[in-house]
Amino acid sequence: MNSVQTLFFGIREYLSPVLKNSKFKETGCITPEEFIAAGDFLVYKCPTWNWESGEVTKRRDYLPSEKQFLITRNVPCLRRVKQMEYTDEDAETQIETQDGEEAWVATHSGRVTTNIEEIAQQIEGDEDEITKQLSKVVLDVAIEKDDDNIPDIDDIPDIDDIEEGVVEEDDPSALPIPTTEDGPSNKILQVRTYDVFITYDKYYQTPRMWLYGYDEHRRPLTSTQTFEDIVQDYAKKTVTIETHPHLNMSLASIHPCRHAPVMKKIIEKMNEESVKKFEILQQKLEQSGALTPNGPQAEQAQVRVDQYLIVFLKFMSSVVPTIDYDHTISA
């Protein structure tokens, strides 16, 4: 089924025309040239990203041979998505200000304030738990033996003569390893890492993200494990396992069918906020007499097409919030 789907996607992409005219502001789509410009800007702003050429037989002629896709390797993933589930303690409260400024949001407003006495009790409770663990330690009492019971040195067999080998017994004085029903204690941080790829999708005319994960022992993650790091509303729906367009491997991919309209809305919102801030700054400069005719224009405060992938990564973080690839700075 996967091979048939891959063949269909390949034919569909092959028959799709290459976007020549920029539709960055109108539709959220970008041309291959704009993808290259945005990729160069991303590599410049965040050197952990690099261009790759991929398999020679899978190179697209509408992209430079040395700039087929972007990749950043060994991106840490410290938590699973289910550990970030929203609870009543994470409720947000809008705080109104008295001086006419915009309201701000207080996060985790449902959490009960803890004083120093309660903190001390929690610490004491942890110490009691440690004491209980230590109480399980069984120490063998040394029994004094008579000298007559000490065997002669010649009667002790040589270790080379023992054919069965030495079997190490459990040490009763060792502390038991804390475990849960799901395996090792969740207090031990299980750090996964991901290789994150960004390709250009000719059919949808947008970037597309791909993920390939490893566990703490650098073993490749299964698809089930990978979906643990994806918001469940998207897992197995928007995010599926497909063949990488430039490599001979299957990876988790965030489907780009909605990328263009979502990116268009995000960029429009960012431009509106930027224009508002620009107009306020312009008014202050005008009042102070520092405004010049050749000063910056409102268009210069808006998002440029070469900043597209910076915004795109911010958008993708809502799908994979625990994969810390977003080392980009405010551009």
C-alpha positions as CSV (number, residue, x, y, z in Angstrom):
1,M,0.0,0.0,0.0
2,N,2.8,2.4,0.9
3,S,4.6,1.7,-2.4
4,V,1.4,2.4,-4.4
5,Q,0.9,5.6,-2.4
6,T,4.5,6.7,-3.0
7,L,4.2,6.0,-6.8
8,F,1.0,8.1,-6.9
9,F,2.6,11.0,-5.0
10,G,5.6,10.8,-7.4
11,I,3.4,11.0,-10.5
12,R,1.3,13.8,-9.0
13,E,4.4,15.9,-8.2
14,Y,6.0,15.2,-11.6
15,L,2.9,16.4,-13.5
16,S,2.5,19.5,-11.3
17,P,4.0,22.7,-12.8
18,V,6.7,24.6,-11.1
19,L,5.5,27.8,-9.5
20,K,7.2,30.7,-11.2
21,N,5.5,33.8,-9.9
22,S,5.6,34.7,-6.2
23,K,2.3,34.2,-4.3
24,F,3.9,34.6,-0.9
25,K,1.4,37.3,0.3
26,E,-1.6,36.2,-1.6
27,T,-1.8,32.5,-0.9
28,G,1.1,31.6,1.4
29,C,2.8,29.5,-1.3
30,I,6.5,30.1,-2.3
31,T,8.5,29.4,-5.5
32,P,11.6,27.1,-5.5
33,E,13.8,30.2,-5.7
34,E,12.0,31.7,-2.6
35,F,12.5,28.3,-0.8
36,I,16.3,28.5,-1.5
37,A,16.4,32.2,-0.3
38,A,14.5,31.3,2.9
39,G,16.8,28.2,3.4
40,D,19.9,30.4,3.0
41,F,18.5,32.8,5.5
42,L,17.7,30.0,8.0
43,V,21.2,28.6,7.7
44,Y,22.7,32.0,8.2
45,K,20.6,32.7,11.3
46,C,20.9,29.2,12.7
47,P,24.1,27.3,11.6
48,T,22.7,24.0,13.0
49,W,20.8,23.8,9.8
50,N,22.6,22.7,6.6
51,W,21.8,22.1,3.0
52,E,22.1,18.5,1.6
53,S,22.1,17.1,-1.9
54,G,20.5,13.7,-1.2
55,E,20.5,10.7,-3.6
56,V,21.7,11.6,-7.1
57,T,18.8,9.7,-8.7
58,K,16.2,11.7,-6.7
59,R,17.4,15.2,-7.3
60,R,14.9,17.7,-8.5
61,D,16.0,19.8,-11.5
62,Y,14.1,22.9,-10.3
63,L,16.4,23.0,-7.2
64,P,20.3,23.5,-7.1
65,S,22.0,20.1,-6.9
66,E,23.7,21.0,-3.6
67,K,20.6,22.5,-2.1
68,Q,17.9,19.9,-2.4
69,F,16.7,19.9,1.2
70,L,17.6,21.2,4.7
71,I,18.6,19.1,7.7
72,T,19.5,19.6,11.4
73,R,20.7,16.6,13.3
74,N,20.6,15.4,16.9
75,V,17.8,17.7,18.0
76,P,16.9,16.9,21.7
77,C,13.5,15.7,22.7
78,L,13.4,15.7,26.5
79,R,9.7,14.8,27.1
80,R,6.8,13.0,25.6
81,V,3.7,14.9,24.5
82,K,1.5,13.2,27.0
83,Q,3.7,14.8,29.8
84,M,2.5,18.2,28.5
85,E,-1.2,17.5,28.6
86,Y,-3.3,20.5,29.8
87,T,-4.7,20.2,33.3
88,D,-6.7,22.5,35.6
89,E,-3.5,23.7,37.1
90,D,-2.4,25.0,33.7
91,A,-5.4,27.4,33.5
92,E,-4.7,30.9,32.3
93,T,-6.2,34.1,33.8
94,Q,-6.3,37.4,31.9
95,I,-5.0,40.2,34.2
96,E,-6.4,43.6,33.6
97,T,-4.1,46.6,34.2
98,Q,-5.1,49.9,35.8
99,D,-2.9,52.2,33.7
100,G,-4.7,51.6,30.4
101,E,-2.1,49.2,29.0
102,E,-2.9,45.9,27.3
103,A,-4.0,43.0,29.6
104,W,-1.5,40.2,30.2
105,V,-2.0,36.5,30.9
106,A,-1.0,34.7,34.1
107,T,-0.3,31.1,33.3
108,H,-0.8,28.1,35.8
109,S,-3.3,30.3,37.7
110,G,-4.9,27.1,39.0
111,R,-1.9,26.0,41.0
112,V,-2.1,26.4,44.8
113,T,0.5,28.6,46.3
114,T,3.1,26.6,48.3
115,N,4.7,28.2,51.4
116,I,8.1,27.3,52.8
117,E,6.5,25.0,55.5
118,E,4.7,22.9,52.8
119,I,7.9,22.7,50.8
120,A,9.7,21.4,53.9
121,Q,7.1,18.8,54.4
122,Q,7.5,17.6,50.9
123,I,11.2,17.2,51.4
124,E,10.6,15.3,54.6
125,G,8.2,13.1,52.7
126,D,10.9,12.3,50.1
127,E,13.3,11.4,52.9
128,D,10.8,9.0,54.4
129,E,10.5,7.3,51.1
130,I,14.3,6.9,50.9
131,T,14.2,5.5,54.4
132,K,11.6,2.9,53.4
133,Q,13.8,1.8,50.5
134,L,16.8,1.5,52.8
135,S,14.8,-0.6,55.2
136,K,14.4,-3.2,52.6
137,V,18.1,-3.8,52.5
138,V,18.9,-7.2,54.0
139,L,22.3,-7.5,55.4
140,D,23.8,-11.0,56.1
141,V,25.0,-11.4,59.6
142,A,28.6,-12.6,59.7
143,I,28.9,-15.9,61.6
144,E,32.1,-16.6,63.3
145,K,33.5,-19.9,62.5
146,D,36.0,-22.1,64.3
147,D,39.5,-22.3,62.9
148,D,39.0,-26.0,62.5
149,N,36.3,-25.4,59.9
150,I,38.7,-23.4,57.6
151,P,39.5,-25.6,54.6
152,D,43.1,-26.4,53.7
153,I,44.4,-24.2,50.9
154,D,45.1,-27.3,48.7
155,D,41.4,-28.4,49.0
156,I,40.2,-25.2,47.3
157,P,39.6,-25.9,43.6
158,D,41.4,-23.8,41.0
159,I,39.1,-21.5,39.0
160,D,40.4,-23.0,35.8
161,D,39.2,-26.4,36.8
162,I,35.6,-25.2,37.2
163,E,33.8,-26.1,34.0
164,E,30.4,-24.7,34.8
165,G,31.6,-21.2,35.1
166,V,30.9,-18.7,37.9
167,V,27.3,-17.5,38.3
168,E,27.0,-14.1,40.0
169,E,24.4,-14.1,42.7
170,D,22.1,-11.2,43.5
171,D,23.6,-9.0,46.2
172,P,21.0,-8.7,49.0
173,S,22.7,-5.5,50.2
174,A,22.1,-3.6,46.9
175,L,19.3,-1.1,46.7
176,P,16.5,-2.2,44.4
177,I,16.1,-0.2,41.1
178,P,12.9,1.8,41.3
179,T,10.5,0.7,38.6
180,T,6.9,1.3,37.5
181,E,4.4,-0.8,35.7
182,D,5.7,0.7,32.4
183,G,9.3,-0.2,33.1
184,P,12.1,1.9,34.6
185,S,11.3,4.8,36.9
186,N,10.0,7.9,35.0
187,K,12.3,10.0,37.2
188,I,15.2,9.0,34.9
189,L,15.3,11.4,32.0
190,Q,15.0,9.5,28.7
191,V,16.4,11.8,26.1
192,R,15.5,11.2,22.5
193,T,17.0,12.9,19.5
194,Y,15.7,13.7,16.1
195,D,17.1,14.5,12.7
196,V,14.7,17.1,11.2
197,F,14.4,17.6,7.5
198,I,12.7,20.4,5.4
199,T,12.0,19.7,1.7
200,Y,10.1,21.7,-0.9
201,D,6.8,20.2,-2.0
202,K,6.3,21.0,-5.6
203,Y,2.6,20.0,-5.6
204,Y,1.6,22.1,-2.6
205,Q,4.2,24.7,-3.3
206,T,5.3,24.9,0.4
207,P,8.0,23.5,2.7
208,R,7.5,20.1,4.2
209,M,8.9,18.8,7.5
210,W,10.2,15.2,8.1
211,L,11.3,13.5,11.3
212,Y,13.6,10.6,12.1
213,G,14.1,9.8,15.7
214,Y,16.5,7.9,17.9
215,D,16.2,6.7,21.5
216,E,18.7,7.4,24.3
217,H,20.9,4.5,23.0
218,R,20.8,5.9,19.4
219,R,18.5,3.1,18.2
220,P,16.0,4.3,15.6
221,L,12.5,4.9,17.0
222,T,9.5,2.9,15.8
223,S,6.6,4.7,14.2
224,T,4.6,4.2,17.5
225,Q,7.4,5.8,19.5
226,T,7.6,8.7,17.1
227,F,3.9,9.4,17.4
228,E,4.5,9.8,21.2
229,D,6.3,13.0,20.4
230,I,3.5,14.4,18.2
231,V,0.3,16.1,19.4
232,Q,-2.4,13.4,19.3
233,D,-4.7,15.6,17.2
234,Y,-2.2,15.3,14.4
235,A,-0.7,11.8,14.9
236,K,-1.6,9.3,12.1
237,K,-3.8,12.1,10.5
238,T,-1.7,15.1,9.5
239,V,1.5,13.2,10.4
240,T,2.1,10.0,8.5
241,I,5.0,7.7,7.6
242,E,6.1,8.2,4.0
243,T,9.1,7.9,1.8
244,H,11.5,10.8,1.8
245,P,11.6,12.4,-1.6
246,H,15.4,12.7,-1.7
247,L,16.5,9.6,0.4
248,N,15.8,5.9,0.4
249,M,14.1,5.8,3.8
250,S,10.7,6.2,5.3
251,L,10.2,9.0,7.8
252,A,7.4,10.7,9.7
253,S,6.1,13.6,7.7
254,I,3.8,16.5,8.5
255,H,1.5,16.7,5.5
256,P,1.6,20.1,3.8
257,C,-2.0,20.2,2.6
258,R,-2.9,23.1,5.0
259,H,0.5,24.7,5.2
260,A,-0.2,27.5,2.7
261,P,-3.4,28.9,4.2
262,V,-2.1,28.7,7.7
263,M,1.1,30.4,6.9
264,K,-0.8,33.1,5.0
265,K,-2.9,33.8,8.2
266,I,0.2,33.8,10.5
267,I,2.1,36.2,8.2
268,E,-0.9,38.5,7.9
269,K,-1.3,38.6,11.6
270,M,2.4,39.3,12.1
271,N,2.3,42.1,9.5
272,E,-0.6,43.7,11.2
273,E,1.2,43.8,14.5
274,S,4.4,45.1,12.9
275,V,2.5,47.9,11.1
276,K,0.8,49.0,14.3
277,K,4.2,49.1,16.2
278,F,5.7,51.0,13.3
279,E,3.0,53.6,13.3
280,I,3.3,54.1,17.0
281,L,7.1,54.6,16.6
282,Q,6.6,56.9,13.7
283,Q,4.2,59.1,15.8
284,K,6.8,59.3,18.6
285,L,9.5,60.3,16.1
286,E,7.2,62.9,14.6
287,Q,6.4,64.4,17.9
288,S,10.0,64.6,18.9
289,G,10.9,66.1,15.5
290,A,13.3,63.3,14.6
291,L,11.2,61.9,11.7
292,T,13.0,62.3,8.4
293,P,11.6,62.0,4.8
294,N,14.0,59.2,4.0
295,G,13.3,57.2,7.1
296,P,12.1,53.5,7.1
297,Q,8.8,52.7,5.5
298,A,5.9,50.5,6.9
299,E,6.7,47.8,4.3
300,Q,10.1,47.3,5.8
301,A,8.6,46.2,9.1
302,Q,6.6,43.4,7.5
303,V,7.7,39.7,7.1
304,R,10.0,39.2,4.1
305,V,9.8,36.1,2.0
306,D,13.4,35.0,3.0
307,Q,12.1,34.9,6.6
308,Y,9.4,32.3,5.6
309,L,11.1,29.3,7.1
310,I,11.7,31.1,10.4
311,V,7.9,31.5,10.7
312,F,7.3,28.0,9.3
313,L,9.4,26.5,12.2
314,K,7.3,28.4,14.7
315,F,4.2,27.0,13.1
316,M,5.5,23.5,13.1
317,S,6.3,23.6,16.8
318,S,2.6,23.4,17.5
319,V,2.6,19.9,16.0
320,V,5.9,18.7,17.6
321,P,6.2,20.8,20.8
322,T,8.7,18.6,22.6
323,I,11.3,18.5,19.7
324,D,13.5,21.5,20.5
325,Y,14.7,22.3,17.0
326,D,13.7,26.0,17.2
327,H,17.0,27.6,17.9
328,T,16.2,30.4,15.6
329,I,16.4,34.0,16.9
330,S,14.0,36.9,16.3
331,A,14.7,37.8,12.7
